[in-house]
């Protein structure tokens, strides 16, 4: 039987992981690293920004993304965990960490 492909993290989670590692990454590179389309990445970033999980600052011609590590996860089963704690548990060293 063929093994089903699935991921533990949602697409939103993968975007957060990637942006935590590479806050100055381009949308095109982000799409490549996350195996998503450019349009999907743009929509996911817009979702995360609208929900205040991240903010984006324009520096010259590039965007710089900053994650709010104090923001709790959204699902009722996960609300006690903060984004920063989850990202650190995944072994991510956050460059713009405000939660310490």
Secondary structure by P-SEA (a helix, b strand, c coil): cbbbbbbcccaaaaaaaaaaacccccaaaaaaaacccaaaaaaaaaaaaaaccbbbbbcccbbbbbbcccccccccccccccaaaaaaaacccccccccc
